[in-house]
Structure formats: structure tokens, C-alpha cells
Amino acid sequence: MRSLKRRNRERTLRFTVKATSNARSDSDAKSSDSQTEGVLREWRESAFYWQKHLGTIRTMFQPVTEALIKEADLMEGETVLDVAGGSGEPSLTIAETVGPTGSVTHTDAVAEMVTAAESEAQRRGLTNVTFRQCAADALPFENNSFDAVVCRLGIMFFPDPLAGLREMLRVTKREGVLSLAVWGKSDLNPFSYLITNVVAGYFEAAAPADPNAPGAFRFAEPGSLARILTDAGAVDVKEREFKFDITAPISPEEFWELRSETSGTLREKLATLGRLQANSLAQEAQEVVREYFSNNQMSIPAQMIIVTGRKP
Ligand SMILES: C[S@@+](CC[C@H](N)C(=O)[O-])C[C@H]1O[C@@H](n2cnc3c(N)ncnc32)[C@H](O)[C@@H]1O
């Protein structure tokens, strides 16, 4: 079935393989371990808010889920692995796509995220999803287990994305598909930069962040994720710029609540401000986004990148 689907699949961009060194010194390994612990701690502390806002998050990024389903060409009866599935998406939507004869395995490195996803699956009466807490670079599954593997807005936070992709390919069946969604550049995404710019006005300018460190825009440069997926051993790698509107039935005030609670970086910064300053920042943030709201309906243009490849 997969090879037939493959022949029908349009192919766009191809990327040449560049060797990537895996050698790490002891001190590299230590600083990378503490960075990983920091990233996971931030996600553990965010899980409560991702559960609180999961309905809105699901609505906001539904077009991305649909794009992943289309790019991976998911069909009824297939077995799908979702890596870094957070509070349940795209796992739970895909569970409906593959139906009762198919199955989805939701995974995330953070136990609290897995619990949130599992409660939501129960609430929605979904019985074809299983849940495992695990890191992307140590997936507890046999080789060649899944027809397809997806990851929505997760890979940019992995300590070693190449190791994560190799692991995802290992558990994919031959000719199976891997489909990944990441943010496009920050300056193309008002969802991000409008708030970042307001916040920047309240703090001393920070040293520029390492573009290769875990973070939302780590793979925003076109071609960067496709190249690493090729390095990991995928074939027929293609990349698609994905433009859509982030919509949800919320007010600017509710948007600010969601944005300021679900981002660990933002929560940490806001916690250092006094009450007056925090209130003034919140007011300013709500004012700059107001043009994207009408009658309590948000619509913010967004740009992401969808990268898809196949296990040879
Ligand atoms: C931005 S959230 C995306 C969640 C979900 N896929 C979505 O689109 O709503 C990123 C997720 O990556 C998870 N994560 C971070 N590092 C991870 C790793 N090394 N392995 C697996 N999951 C990881 C976090 O716990 C968090 O749930």
C-alpha cells in the first residue's frame, strides 16, 4: 500500500546528504545533559497550562494537523506513532482518521503531558490510542513497527534532533513515512513576534541565543530540517512552506492568558516583574494583537514548514 502511495506522491525539494559529526567531548555531553534537563523541566512546568488550554490549542493548530495527515497520506487502518505529542495533538485527531482498525501511539518525554493526553482521549471516548512516556531518542518500540511517524512542533526541542530522527526512522516500517511540522521564521509569525517585541521592551537586551539550541525557531531556516532528515537516512525528503491562519474563538485577553501561561520562557520572565509592570506589559500585549481579533474571534496569519521523508 505504501509503495503505491509513494508513486502517487508529489515530490518537490530534494536535499543532498552532508555528513554530521556525532563526536562529543565530556564537557559537551555535560552541558548538553543540563540543557536537556532544563528543557524538560520547562515542559513539565508547562504541562498544567497545556492541559488547561488544550481545546484552544487543538483548534489553533488543527490546520497543521490536517497538513501532516495529508503529507503522510494517513489512511484508515494504519498504525501511527506521534512523537512529542504534548497534551494530545495530533494523536487524537489522527486516531479518528485511522479509525477503529488503525491505532495511534502517543508519546512525550514529560509524564504530565502524557497524562493530559490520556485524560482527553478518555473524555472523547477514543479507544484506539495508547500512551507511553519516552524521549524521542529512546523510543521503546521494535524496529519497523509503524506505518507512519509524525511530530508536530516537537523536534526543535530535542537535545539531539539527528538522534531523534534516526530513532523515529528505526521504528518506521520500510517505505513508511515520517512527517514533521516546525515553525517558520519568527518575523513571519506575528503570533510570536508581536509578544516577543512587547516583552523585549521590559528587559535588558539579552545576548543573542544560539540558533542551534533547543527553541521554537531552531528549524525555521528553509532546508535545515530537511537536510538533517536526509542525514538521518530518509529518502524522498521534501519540504513545504505551510501558510495558514491561527484561528480560535477567543478574545485578546484570553489570547494573552494562553500565550503567557503556555510558554515557559514567558512565564519565567513575567515572574521577575513587579505587579504594575506585569499589568502594563499584559495591557500592551493585548493592544498590539487586537487588530487580529474581531467579535471574540482570533485570526493570525502564520507560516510553518512541513518536512516529509520516507524510510528506504
Ligand atoms: C510545543 S509542544 C508540542 C506538543 C504537541 N505536539 C502539539 O503540537 O500540541 C513540544 C512537546 O515536546 C515535548 N518534548 C520536548 N523534548 C522532548 C524529547 N526529547 N522527547 C520527546 N518529547 C519531547 C515536550 O514535553 C512538549 O510536550
The ligand as an ORCA input file, in Angstrom:
! r2SCAN-3c Opt
* xyz 0 1
  C       5.378     22.692     21.601
  S       4.976     21.193     22.433
  C       4.129     20.354     21.127
  C       3.131     19.393     21.648
  C       2.161     18.826     20.598
  N       2.822     18.011     19.614
  C       1.374     19.934     19.917
  O       1.673     20.253     18.741
  O       0.462     20.487     20.550
  C       6.528     20.328     22.498
  C       6.485     18.988     23.215
  O       7.749     18.345     23.039
  C       7.989     17.554     24.191
  N       9.428     17.219     24.216
  C      10.458     18.060     24.438
  N      11.618     17.390     24.357
  C      11.312     16.102     24.057
  C      12.095     14.936     23.813
  N      13.412     14.957     23.881
  N      11.449     13.777     23.526
  C      10.087     13.745     23.463
  N       9.316     14.829     23.699
  C       9.920     15.989     23.981
  C       7.514     18.444     25.318
  O       7.286     17.750     26.527
  C       6.240     19.058     24.715
  O       5.116     18.302     25.060
*
